């Protein structure tokens, strides 16, 4: 699936598959958001400007070392501090549809495949690997859902996300990005 000719669009989609980030959230990623073990997500890039996140609450997204390296390499090439300075929402979304249709022609007519499907994919992947649903909701930034009281009053540290790091590493290897 990750046999893209455009490496920027490929990585943009790969980040979505490994983090469940929304299209607008990936568009907003800048140098100051990227850390060795997490993305400090504070805003989204929507309709040509930085805006608050959909839930209005920032969150930390665990990332494995290999993903950090890929993002760091991108930042080093950036002229404006944005990680994906040369991609943009339309290109990332259109490139995904093109790849899906090329690799799954029998499903071309099915509705529902879109960039947001990466969030569904990541959510399903984590839950099917027995990651605590409250942690999944916290990472994905769901404003409602599993045990809203627990979500509101639970504050996870990096160490609490051990199984998410492990699942992300496993997924990184399974998707055969290289």
C-alpha positions in Angstrom: 0.0 0.0 0.0 2.8 2.4 0.7 4.3 2.1 -2.8 3.9 5.9 -3.5 6.0 7.7 -6.1 5.7 10.9 -4.2 7.6 10.4 -0.9 6.1 13.5 0.8 2.5 12.3 0.2 3.6 8.8 1.2 5.0 9.9 4.6 1.9 12.2 5.2 -0.3 9.1 4.9 2.1 6.9 6.8 1.9 9.4 9.8 -1.9 9.1 9.7 -1.7 5.3 9.7 0.7 5.3 12.7 -1.0 8.0 14.8 -4.6 8.3 13.8 -4.1 12.1 13.4 -6.7 14.0 11.4 -5.7 15.5 8.0 -5.8 19.1 9.4 -3.7 18.0 12.4 -1.0 16.6 10.2 -1.1 19.8 8.1 -0.4 21.8 11.3 2.7 19.8 12.4 5.7 22.1 12.9 9.2 21.7 14.3 8.1 22.7 17.8 5.5 19.9 17.9 7.9 17.0 17.3 9.8 15.3 20.2 11.7 12.0 20.3 8.9 10.1 21.9 5.7 12.1 21.1 4.0 14.7 19.0 2.8 17.7 21.1 -0.4 18.4 19.2 -1.8 21.9 19.9 -3.6 23.0 16.8 -4.8 22.2 13.3 -4.3 23.9 9.9 -7.8 24.4 8.5 -9.1 26.7 5.8 -5.7 28.4 5.4 -4.9 29.1 9.0 -3.9 27.6 12.3 -6.9 27.0 14.5 -7.7 25.3 17.8 -8.1 21.5 17.7 -11.5 20.1 17.2 -11.8 19.2 20.9 -10.1 22.4 21.9 -7.7 20.3 24.1 -4.0 19.6 23.2 -2.7 16.1 23.4 0.5 14.2 23.2 0.7 11.5 20.6 3.2 8.7 21.2 5.6 8.0 18.4 8.2 5.3 17.9 11.9 6.2 17.3 11.7 5.3 13.5 8.8 7.7 13.0 10.6 10.4 14.9 13.6 10.0 12.6 11.4 10.3 9.5 9.7 13.4 10.8 13.1 14.9 11.9 14.5 14.4 8.4 11.5 16.2 7.0 11.9 19.1 9.4 15.5 19.4 8.3 14.3 20.1 4.7 11.5 22.5 5.7 11.9 26.1 4.8 9.0 27.4 6.9 9.1 25.1 10.0 6.1 23.0 8.8 6.8 19.2 8.6 4.7 18.8 5.4 5.4 22.1 3.7 5.0 20.7 0.3 1.9 18.4 0.6 -1.3 20.0 1.8 -4.7 18.4 2.5 -5.9 18.0 -1.1 -2.8 16.3 -2.4 -2.6 14.0 0.6 -6.2 12.9 0.3 -6.2 12.6 -3.5 -3.0 10.6 -3.4 -4.5 8.1 -0.9 -7.6 7.6 -3.1 -5.4 7.0 -6.2 -3.3 4.4 -4.3 -6.4 2.7 -2.9 -8.1 2.5 -6.3 -4.9 1.2 -8.0 -4.4 -1.5 -5.3 -8.0 -2.4 -4.8 -9.8 -1.9 -8.1 -12.6 -4.3 -7.0 -13.5 -1.8 -4.3 -13.3 1.3 -6.4 -17.1 1.8 -6.3 -17.3 1.3 -2.5 -18.1 4.5 -0.6 -16.3 5.5 2.6 -12.6 5.3 1.7 -11.2 8.7 2.6 -8.3 10.1 4.5 -10.3 10.0 7.7 -10.3 6.2 7.3 -6.8 6.2 8.8 -8.3 7.2 12.2 -10.7 4.3 11.9 -7.8 2.0 11.0 -5.6 3.1 13.9 -8.4 2.9 16.4 -9.3 -0.6 15.3 -5.7 -1.7 15.2 -5.0 -0.5 18.8 -8.3 -2.0 20.1 -7.8 -5.3 18.3 -4.4 -5.5 20.0 -6.0 -5.0 23.4 -4.8 -1.5 24.1 -7.0 0.0 26.9 -9.9 1.9 25.2 -9.4 4.9 27.5 -5.8 5.2 26.2 -7.0 4.8 22.6 -9.5 7.6 23.1 -6.9 9.8 24.7 -4.4 9.4 21.9 -7.1 9.9 19.2 -8.5 12.9 20.9 -12.1 11.7 21.2 -14.0 14.2 23.2 -16.7 11.7 24.2 -16.9 8.0 24.4 -15.6 5.3 26.7 -16.1 6.3 30.4 -16.2 10.1 30.0 -15.4 10.6 33.8 -12.3 8.4 33.4 -11.2 10.2 30.3 -11.6 13.6 31.9 -9.8 12.7 35.2 -7.1 10.4 33.8 -3.7 11.9 33.0 -1.4 9.5 31.2 2.4 9.8 31.2 4.8 8.5 28.5 5.4 5.4 30.6 1.6 4.7 30.6 1.6 4.4 26.8 4.1 1.5 26.7 1.6 -0.8 24.8 0.9 2.0 22.3 4.6 2.4 21.6 4.8 -1.3 21.1 1.8 -1.5 18.8 3.0 1.4 16.8 6.4 -0.2 16.4 4.8 -3.4 15.3 2.6 -1.5 12.8 5.6 0.4 11.5 7.2 -2.9 10.7 4.1 -4.5 9.3 3.3 -1.6 6.9 6.7 -2.1 5.2 7.3 1.6 4.7 10.9 0.9 3.7 
